[in-house]
């Protein structure tokens, strides 16, 4: 399917949103929101619960109608696309919804093949091979291909949903709370997986998250949604130096300090263990040394 010609951009903004407003009746949810997602980066999107992050994501994806503003996705103004052109753009992004949103009546293999069936005309054998490749890519076993969502753990569901999002090799993936509901180990492994896929596939990632660990470990930049608009967009360092009350409370508040203290404590213990080991080794050597 042919795509419209794209205009050249400086460090490509894969997604560029300007003055976006969304309202439901008289209730304004988003008011003149502006931000960019740059090619090859992982952008973390944070904000208070109920602050409009999911509405913003769904509006960018075309699932909610905006009141005003512009959305340029992959270099194209989404307001100016024909239906066929829109379908061509839709093929170039993938989505991991909250809780995975897998079809309960389909196996893992069949779930991953949904986008292939929707947008491509491929023989079944090739779809099976591609789906198995994606299963392996996200760290699942080929033996899981025939399982239904009810037979998968929470972490496996998130990986399966990611495999479906990557089904037809998108340029950008949208992840909505990808580590919510996962234990710390599974969440860290998922973050590592996202970072690895970004490097190996050249992905751009838009990640809605509340997970401080994810923000610190894998995100190149962070955008903060507050008071119905983006109040700050920048690096973690920018967040840590901000005096805006909500940002300060989020990144330098009690929970953030507890995480920092825990890490410092573990590092201190590790350093102490090394120092003690060195002291004991030195002591033992001095005992062995003949006079």
Secondary structure, DSSP 8 states (H G I E B T S, - for coil): ---------TT-EEEEEEEEEEEETTEEEEEEEEEEEETT-EEEEEE-TTSSHHHHHHHHTTSS--SEEEEEETTEEGGG--HHHHHHHHTTEEEE-TT----TTSBHHHHHHHHHHHH----HHHHHHHHHHHHHHTT--GGGTT-BGGGS-HHHHHHHHHHHHTTT--SEEEEESTTTT--HHHHHHHHHHHHHHHHHH--EEEEE---HHHHHHT-SEEEEEETTEEEEEE-HHHHHH---HHHHHHHHSHHHHHHHHHHHHHHHHHHHHHHHHHHHHHHHHHHHS--
